[in-house]
Amino acid sequence: MPFESYLERRENTDSTINRSIDRLWWLWQVQDPFHRNEQYSGMAWHGETTAASMDDIISLGGYLAPDVKLYDLMATNYGGIICYNYTITQN
């Protein structure tokens, strides 16, 4: 099997899972946006004791995108770097 075929099949599965997780995150955020857009805790790095912070820098090495503060990525629903909304439908 060509490697590209393996990646194509895996991409479909991964993107479906990622979209589902992202939608659940969004649903949780919109229930209390003034508080939940800034809820973030834990350790900054695996195996360290430094607490995580909204000021932590997310870096892609400068190749794919510029470095940004986590704070700028947390809110997806009001004009930040990432801005989108899902539609809530009633069954």
Backbone as numpy.savetxt, mean C-alpha at the origin, in Angstrom:
# Nx Ny Nz CAx CAy CAz Cx Cy Cz
8.55 -25.21 -20.25 7.69 -24.03 -20.25 8.59 -22.79 -20.25
8.33 -21.87 -21.15 9.11 -20.63 -21.15 8.89 -19.85 -19.87
9.94 -19.19 -19.39 9.87 -18.43 -18.15 8.82 -17.33 -18.23
8.67 -16.70 -19.39 7.69 -15.62 -19.55 6.27 -16.13 -19.31
5.98 -17.34 -19.74 4.64 -17.91 -19.52 4.37 -18.10 -18.04
5.38 -18.54 -17.30 5.24 -18.71 -15.86 4.94 -17.37 -15.20
5.68 -16.34 -15.58 5.47 -15.02 -14.99 4.09 -14.47 -15.32
3.62 -14.67 -16.54 2.30 -14.17 -16.93 1.21 -14.79 -16.07
1.25 -16.09 -15.86 0.24 -16.76 -15.04 0.32 -16.28 -13.60
1.53 -16.15 -13.09 1.70 -15.72 -11.70 1.25 -14.27 -11.53
1.50 -13.43 -12.51 1.10 -12.02 -12.44 -0.41 -11.91 -12.26
-1.18 -12.68 -12.97 -2.64 -12.63 -12.84 -3.09 -12.98 -11.43
-2.50 -14.01 -10.85 -2.86 -14.41 -9.48 -2.42 -13.36 -8.48
-1.19 -12.89 -8.59 -0.67 -11.90 -7.65 -1.46 -10.60 -7.71
-1.79 -10.14 -8.90 -2.50 -8.87 -9.00 -3.92 -8.99 -8.42
-4.56 -10.13 -8.56 -5.89 -10.33 -7.98 -5.81 -10.29 -6.46
-4.82 -10.96 -5.89 -4.65 -10.96 -4.44 -4.32 -9.56 -3.95
-3.41 -8.87 -4.63 -3.03 -7.51 -4.23 -4.21 -6.55 -4.30
-5.03 -6.66 -5.33 -6.22 -5.79 -5.43 -7.18 -6.06 -4.28
-7.35 -7.32 -3.92 -8.26 -7.66 -2.82 -7.77 -7.10 -1.50
-6.48 -7.24 -1.22 -5.90 -6.69 0.00 -6.02 -5.18 0.00
-5.73 -4.55 -1.13 -5.81 -3.11 -1.23 -7.23 -2.62 -0.99
-8.21 -3.31 -1.54 -9.61 -2.91 -1.34 -10.01 -3.05 0.13
-9.59 -4.11 0.80 -9.88 -4.27 2.23 -9.25 -3.15 3.04
-8.03 -2.77 2.70 -7.35 -1.65 3.37 -8.17 -0.38 3.18
-8.60 -0.13 1.95 -9.39 1.06 1.65 -10.70 1.06 2.42
-11.40 -0.08 2.46 -12.66 -0.16 3.20 -12.44 0.15 4.68
-11.35 -0.35 5.24 -11.03 -0.08 6.64 -10.74 1.41 6.84
-9.98 2.02 5.93 -9.64 3.44 6.06 -10.87 4.34 5.99
-11.78 4.10 5.07 -12.91 5.01 4.89 -13.92 4.95 6.03
-13.83 3.95 6.88 -14.72 3.89 8.03 -14.40 4.97 9.07
-13.15 5.43 9.10 -12.73 6.47 10.04 -11.48 7.16 9.47
-11.63 7.91 8.37 -10.46 8.43 7.66 -9.59 9.39 8.46
-10.17 10.13 9.39 -9.37 11.10 10.13 -8.40 10.45 11.10
-8.67 9.22 11.49 -7.77 8.51 12.40 -7.02 7.38 11.70
-7.69 6.64 10.84 -7.08 5.44 10.27 -6.05 5.73 9.18
-6.11 6.88 8.57 -5.09 7.20 7.56 -3.71 7.38 8.20
-3.67 7.52 9.50 -2.39 7.73 10.18 -2.07 6.64 11.19
-2.81 5.53 11.17 -2.52 4.44 12.09 -1.46 3.54 11.47
-0.34 3.48 12.15 0.81 2.74 11.66 1.68 2.43 12.86
2.05 1.18 13.04 2.86 0.83 14.20 3.71 -0.38 13.89
4.53 -0.73 14.85 5.41 -1.87 14.69 6.86 -1.42 14.68
7.71 -2.29 14.23 9.14 -2.00 14.17 9.49 -1.49 12.76
10.43 -0.58 12.71 10.82 0.01 11.44 11.45 -1.04 10.51
12.24 -1.93 11.07 12.90 -2.98 10.28 12.79 -4.29 11.02
12.70 -5.38 10.30 12.64 -6.72 10.89 13.87 -6.95 11.76
13.66 -7.36 12.99 14.75 -7.69 13.88 15.36 -6.51 14.62
14.79 -5.32 14.48 15.31 -4.15 15.17 14.31 -3.69 16.23
14.75 -2.78 17.07 13.88 -2.26 18.11 13.41 -0.83 17.84
13.80 -0.26 16.73 13.38 1.09 16.37 11.92 1.07 15.94
11.11 1.93 16.57 9.68 1.98 16.24 9.46 2.58 14.86
8.46 2.06 14.18 8.08 2.60 12.87 7.48 3.98 13.04
7.58 4.78 11.99 7.09 6.15 12.06 6.49 6.55 10.71
5.55 7.48 10.76 4.99 8.00 9.51 6.04 8.78 8.72
7.15 9.12 9.35 8.24 9.82 8.69 9.26 8.87 8.07
9.04 7.55 8.20 9.95 6.59 7.57 9.99 6.85 6.07
11.16 6.69 5.49 11.34 6.91 4.06 11.17 5.60 3.31
10.34 5.62 2.29 10.17 4.48 1.40 11.04 4.74 0.19
11.99 3.85 -0.03 12.95 4.08 -1.11 12.91 2.93 -2.11
12.89 3.27 -3.37 13.02 2.30 -4.45 14.38 2.48 -5.12
15.31 3.00 -4.37 16.66 3.15 -4.86 16.86 4.30 -5.83
15.82 5.11 -6.03 15.94 6.23 -6.95 15.80 5.85 -8.41
15.62 4.57 -8.70 15.52 4.11 -10.08 14.08 4.11 -10.59
13.18 3.58 -9.78 11.78 3.47 -10.20 10.95 4.69 -9.84
11.30 5.31 -8.73 10.57 6.49 -8.25 11.42 7.19 -7.21
11.15 8.46 -6.97 11.90 9.15 -5.92 11.49 8.65 -4.54
12.37 8.84 -3.56 12.06 8.47 -2.18 10.90 9.32 -1.68
10.02 8.71 -0.86 8.88 9.43 -0.29 8.71 9.02 1.17
8.08 9.90 1.95 7.73 9.55 3.32 6.51 8.64 3.30
6.46 7.71 4.22 5.33 6.81 4.33 4.02 7.59 4.45
4.06 8.69 5.20 2.88 9.53 5.40 2.22 9.90 4.07
3.04 10.18 3.07 2.52 10.60 1.77 1.86 9.46 0.99
2.06 8.23 1.44 1.47 7.07 0.75 0.27 6.49 1.47
0.06 6.85 2.72 -0.97 6.21 3.53 -2.40 6.52 3.09
-2.69 7.75 2.77 -4.05 8.13 2.40 -4.22 7.99 0.90
-5.13 7.14 0.52 -5.36 6.89 -0.91 -6.56 7.66 -1.45
-7.29 8.33 -0.59 -8.58 8.87 -1.02 -8.68 10.39 -1.02
-7.58 11.12 -0.89 -7.72 12.57 -0.96 -6.48 13.27 -1.50
-6.18 13.02 -2.74 -5.21 13.82 -3.47 -3.76 13.70 -3.09
-3.35 12.62 -2.46 -1.94 12.43 -2.16 -1.20 11.95 -3.39
-0.08 11.32 -3.17 0.70 10.76 -4.28 -0.11 9.68 -4.97
-0.79 8.88 -4.16 -1.66 7.82 -4.68 -3.09 8.26 -4.38
-3.91 8.35 -5.39 -5.27 8.84 -5.17 -6.26 8.00 -5.97
-7.12 7.28 -5.28 -8.15 6.48 -5.93 -9.25 6.16 -4.94
-10.38 5.74 -5.44 -11.52 5.32 -4.63 -12.13 4.07 -5.25
-12.69 3.25 -4.43 -13.47 2.11 -4.89 -14.94 2.49 -4.77
-15.76 1.78 -5.48 -17.20 1.98 -5.37 -17.77 0.90 -4.46
-18.53 1.31 -3.47 -19.18 0.36 -2.58 -20.55 0.05 -3.14
-20.79 -1.21 -3.42 -22.08 -1.63 -3.96 -22.83 -2.45 -2.92
-24.12 -2.30 -2.89 -24.95 -3.08 -1.99 -25.56 -4.23 -2.77
-25.48 -5.43 -2.20 -26.05 -6.61 -2.87 -27.48 -6.80 -2.46
